[in-house]
Amino acid sequence: MRAKVAIFTLLCLISLSVFPLSVISVHAQTNGYKLLFSNRNIFTINVDGTDLTQLTSGSITKSNPTWSADGAYIAYVYNPEGIGAAPGHVAYRRSEDLNQLWVMNSDGSNQQLIASRSSRFQWSPIDHRIAYFDGTFVNSDQSGLWVLDLATQQRIKITDVGDLGFAWSPDGKFLVTTTGVMGHGPDTFFNGVILDIIDSETTEGTYSQQIECADCIPVWSPDGSHIMLKNQQTVMLLTNTGKLIFQIDGSDPMWAFHSHKVALINGQNLEVIELEEPSIRVRRLSDKALFRPVWSPDNTKIIFIGPNNLDSSDYWRFYLVTRVEDERGNWNSAHTFIYSSAVGYGEGTFPLPVSWSTDSRYVAMEHSMEGGSKGITVFDFSTGEQTLLLPQQPAYDISWQPLN
């Protein structure tokens, strides 16, 4: 039986009280919005709760389903041995020898094995190419960073290195990679990365530099003018020619869309770096932040995660910062509580991820009440409604189908 769940007003920025939900709220129209998620297998569902579709089958865990840029394909990770894997989590074990990378059409057809030892991949932002790191036996011909064009089935080996991370440039022309390196100098011990920028078609290297940033992975800015290097405690911002322009302590950094702003967590503070060279400003938006600030695609909102009480092992709480600017373009620093998850961080669990729809209308989060309901919580910022999809069914790796 289906019934209406409690509806709360978000648009007035009123604090929400979330009750244990065990029913699904169904709206009349889907408006073309579709969610992708995993629960051992890969599924899609419309935002109104209709058309739940299972795309894969079998008892072995599939995880990290990811749309191609136009939503035509879905890549995912498959763990054939079933060792160390749980729903919502990729199993890692020395290189990536437990995991396989698969691609299928968005309706689940034409499932294709891409790499027998790989769990790290990224779709090209402009076409149907997919970059992936193959961990087949270090120093073998197969090991390294590859690009597969699904349109032609042509594979190109980009480099033997890039074992820490890689990312496409926004125009799909280049890949930036980082490779771990360490060693002793005359008076110091170096622990950092070699950063390489490589042409994705010719495989020619256009730039290479050694940078002291241990285990850092790269992320391009949305316009390709800058590269971010990040690890668990450091954020470095470089030009796309490798010049370091700013460094700050912090974690969970994320570029704003179509902007030179970076949101990150510094201690228990949500901060935003405004990178408008030659001036660089850091703004503090909240002092109740612990994890994962996520920009809305229109850059008007940030959702971040913090606990009910910073001094106790309480439940995760999701907060919203909305953009209210003065004549100088300054943000307000107010934050509003919008949602609580009953997964306690004191038990060693991780905060649940947040996914915005590409038009910033919806935000979806894994819903988990300890010993109670599961599912996907969806907020509609155009109506102020909150909906629970798939009660009693865990859902992981949630993402929205790209809107064309």
N, C-alpha and C positions, 0 to 999 in steps of 0.2 A: 504494500500500500504506500502511496505517495502522499505527502502532506506538506504544507508550507512550513519552512523553518523560520525562526525569528529573523526579522528584517531590521536592520540598524541603519541609521543615518550617518554616512561618512562625510557628505558634502558640507555639513555644518561643523565638521571637526569635533564631534562629540565623542567622548570616550565610550568604547564598546564593551559590553559584558557578554562574553561568549559562553553559551550553555552547551552541555554535552548534546551533540546532534546525532540523531539516529535515523533521520529521514532525508529524502532528497527533494529539493525545491526545483520545479520544472517551469521554465518560462516558455512563452509561445513561439519565439523565433530564435533561430540559431545565429542569424546575421553573418553566416560564413565563418564563424570562429570555431576552431577545432583544437583540442588539446592532445598532446602525445605524452605517454607515460609508460613506465615499466612496473611490472609486478611478476617477476620471473619471466613472463613473456611481455611482448610489446603490444600496446593498445592505443586506440584513439577514441575520443568521445567529444561530442558537441558540447558547447558551453552550457546549453540548456539541459544536459543530461541525456539527450537522445543519441541514438546511433552508436552505442558502445560496440567497437569492433576489435577483435583480437587478430593481430597481424602475424604473429608467430605461434608456434606450438611446441609441445614437449615440456619436460620437467626440468631441463637444465637452464640455469639462470642466463637471461639476456639483460643487458643493462646499458645505460647511457645512450638511449635513442636520440638521434639528432637530425633535424631536417636539413636538407640542402637549402641553398639560398632562396630558391623559388618554390620550395615545398614539394618538389616532384619526387625526391628520393629521401630515404631514411637510412642512416648508418647506425650500427649498434655493435656492442661487444658481446661475444658469446664465449662462455667458459665450458669447454667440452668435458673436462674432467670433473667439474663441479667441486673443486677443492678450494676452500677458503672464500667461496663466494656466497653472498647473501643478497636477497632482493634489494635493489637500490645501491649496491656497492660493487665496484669492479675488483676482482681478485688480482693482486700483484704478487709476483714471486720471481726474484732474480731475472732481470730483464723483463720480459712479458710472456714467458713461455707457457702460461696457462690459457692465454686469451686469444681469441680469433676476432678479426674485424670482418663484419658482414655489411652488405648494402642491399636494400630492396626498394621496389617502387613504393610510393606512398600508400597504396592499397594493399601492400603485403605480398604482391606478386614478384616473380623474378628475383628470388633471394640468391645472392651471389657472395661467395667467399672471396674476400679481398686479400687478406693476409693471415697466415696461420699462427703468427706470434706477434700480436699487436693489440694495444688498447688505447693508444694515443693517436688522435686524428683530428682534422679540421677541414671543413668544406671551404672551397674557394668562395669568396663573397660575390662573384659575378657569374659563375657558370657551374657545370657539373663535374668539375675536377675535385678530387679529394686528396689531401696530403696526409700521410701516415708514417709513423716510425715503426719499422720492422725490427723486432728484437731477436731475430733468428741468429743464435750463435755469434757472439761478438767477433768481429774481424772476418766474418764470412762475406761472400759476395752479396748475399741477400740482406745482410744487416745494414740499416741506415734509413735515411729519409727518402720516401718515394712520393710520386704524384701519379694518380690514375685518372685518366679522362674517361668518364663513363660513356660519353658520346661516341668515342672512337675505340675504347678499350686499350688505348696506348698507355704504357707505364714508362715513367722516366725516373731514374735514380738521381736525386738532387745532390746528395752528399752522403759520405760514410759517417758523418758526425751529426751533431744536433740531438744528443741523447737526453738533454735536460728539457728543452722546449722548442717550439717553433710556432710561427704565426704568419698568415698571409698579409700582404699589404692590401689596403682597401681596394686598389685597382686590380688585384689578382696577378700582378706582374712579378712580384718578388716574394720570397720567403725569408724571414729572419729566423736564425737559429741560435741557440746557446749550447755550448759544450763545456762540461765541467773540466777544470784544470787546477792543479795545486802543485806547489813545490817551494823549495827553499831558495831565497836569494842570499846575497852577501850578509845582510843583517836582518832580514825579515822572512816570514813565511807567507806565501801567497796562496789564497784560496778564492778562486773566482771562476769566470767563464770566458770563453772565446765567443764573441758575437760575430756572426757572419750574415751578410745580406747576399742572397743568391737569386739570380734570374730564374724564374720557374719554368721557362721554356728552353733556354740555352744551357742552363745549369752553370753558367759562368758566375764566379764570385765577383761582386762589385765593391765589397767592403769587408774588412776583417779587423777586429780589435780585441785585445785582452783587457778585461775589466774586473776589478776586484769587487765581486758581488756573488758570494757563494750560493750555489744552487739556484740562481736567478733564472726566471723564464721571461720571454719577451712578449710584449703586446703592442701592436701599432695603435697610434691615435687614429680617430675616425677619418681624418683627412690625409693621413700618411706623412705628416710633417714631423712627427716625433715618435720615439719608441720608449716604452716603459719597460724597465727591468724590475722584477719583484721577487722577493722571497717571503719568509714568514715574518720578518721584522724590518725590512728595508724596502724603500721605493726610490728608484732612480729614474729621472727623466732625461732623455737624450734627444738631440736632433736626429733626423734620419741619416745624418752623416757621422754619427757617433760622438758628437760633442756633448759632454755632461753639462747640463744647465741647472739641475736642482736635485737634491737628495734629502730625504726625510725619513725618520723612523715611522713605521706604520705597517699595517697589514690589510688584506682584502681590498686592494685598490681597484677602482673601476673608472675607465674613461666615460665621461658624459657623451651622449650621442651628438654628433655634429658640433662639437665644442672642444675647447682646450681646457676643460675642467676635469679634475680627478677627485673622486670621493674616496676616503680611506678611513680606517680606524687607527687612532693614535692613543694608546692607553685605553681609557674609557670614553674617548671623545670622538665624535663624528666630525671630520674636517674635510674641507674642500680646497684643493689647490687650484688657483686661477692662473693659468699659464698664458699671460699676455706679454710676451717679451717686448721691451727689456724688463718690464716689471713682473714680479711674481708675488702673489698674495696667498696667504693661508687663512681661511675663515673657519671658525669653530661654530658648528651648527647645533651640537647637542653634547651634553656630558653624560648621557645614559646609553652609550653605544658600546657593543661588544663585538659584533660580527656583521659581515656581509652587507654593506650598503649597496643598494641596487637602484640605479637611476631608472626613471620612466623614459621611454624613447623620445618623448617631447621635452625632456630635461626640466620639467616643472615639479617633479616630486622625487624624493628618495625614501625608500623603505629600508630600515635597518633593524637589527635584532639586539635586544638587551633583556636582562632578567627583570622580574617584578621588583626585586630588592637586591641591590648590588652587593649587599653584605651577607647574603644567605644563599644557600643552594635552592633556588626557586625555579619556576618554570620560565621557559623562553617567552618573551613578549615582542611583538612586532610593533614598531613605531613608524609614523609617517611624518616627514618634513615636507611642507608645501612651500612653494615659491611665492613669497610676498616681498616685492622689491620696492625700495624707495627710489627717489629721483637719481641716485648715484648707482643704482643697480645692485644694492646690497640685499642679501637674503635676510629674512628674519631667522631667529634661532629657536623658535618654538617647535616642539615636537608633540605629537598626539598619539596616544596609545590606540591601536586599532584591533589587535588580535592577540590571543594567548594560546600557546601550545603547551599541553601538559606533559611534554617530554622533558624530564629534569636534566639539566646539564651536570648536576652533581653525580649522576649515574654514568658519566662518561659518554653520553650521547652527543650528537652534533646538532647544531641549530638547523632548522629546516629551510630549504632554499625557497626563493621567491622568483616568479617568472611573470614579466609584464607582456601583455599582448602588444603587437607591433604598433598599434595606434594609441597606446596608453589608456585605453578604455578599461581593460580588465587587469587584475593581478591575481595570480593563482599561487597557492601555497599548499604544501603537504599538510594535511590535517591529522593530528594524532593526539588522542586523549588517552592517557595511560590507563590500561584496563578497560577502555571504552571504544568510542567510535574512531574510525579511520576515514580516509578519503581525500578529496581535494576541496579546499575552501576557495571560492572565487568571489572577489569583490568587483562590483560593477560601479565605476566611478561616475557613470552618466546617470544612474538611477539611485545610487546609494544603497543598493541591495547586496546582501551577502548570501551565498548559496553553498550548500554542501553537496558535492557529487560523490557517488559511490560510497555510501556509508558502509562501514564495517569491512571495507576492502582497501588495504594499503596501496598507495600510489607513490612512485618515486620518479626522479628525473623528469619532472614536468616541464613541458615547453609548448609554446603556441605555434600553430602553423603560420608561416609567413603570409601576410596579406598581399596579394598582387594588385 
